[in-house]
Structure formats: C-alpha cells, structure tokens
Amino acid sequence: MTAPVGAEVGLYVDLVDEVALGDVIETQTGRRYLVTARRLQERGQRVGRQHLRCVVLEANSRIDDGSHVHRIRWYSRRRRGDSRLRSGV
C-alpha cells in the first residue's frame, strides 16, 4: 500500500552519506520524501542506520536549491514468520 501525498511516513536508510533535515529521498520510481526528522542508530546490528520521518511529496514538487537529493533503491525485506521465505517451500 502506498502512502498518499502529504502523509508522514517512517523510513530507514543504510546510506554512507549523512541525511540532513530538509533533504529529499527519491526512489527508483520517482517517489519523493522530504526529511523532517532523523535519528542515527548507535547500537545493535545496524549501527549507522538512519531512521527518518518524512512527508510524501508530489511527483512534480519543486525542491529547494539547498536541499540534497539522495537516490535510493528499495530492496526486499525478510519478515519474521513469512512462510514463503522458509527453505523447501
């Protein structure tokens, strides 16, 4: 299910680049998200992961000159208890 334009969503990224407030995350499909909050994971398996709160932007929305656009590629996430991912099924 896709969040509507203007909705607030939570994302996390494993980028080398640091994401700042006001930056834009853009996916392969052209969907854009404006970063409104950021938390850096400091412990656990994914140290350095950036947890973001974002607002979904319109596809043709104008981006500020000072904003950096981070282009990302989604990858499938293994879910606990998903029987389709068990071997032999």
LINTANOR-V258453 format. One line per field, one symbol per residue. ss: DSSP state (@ for helix, = for strand, . for the rest). burial: I if it has 16 or more other ideal C-beta (glycine too) atoms within 10 Angstrom, else O. A space follows every 10 residues. Layout:
# LINTANOR-V258453
ss: ???
burial: ???
This chain:
# LINTANOR-V258453
ss: .......=== ===....... ...===.... .========= .........= =======... ........== =......... ..@@@....
burial: OOOOOOOOOO IOOOOOOOIO OOIIIOOOOO OIIIIOOIOO OOOOOOOOII OIIIOIIOOO OOOOOOOOOI OOOOOOOOOO OOOOOOOOO
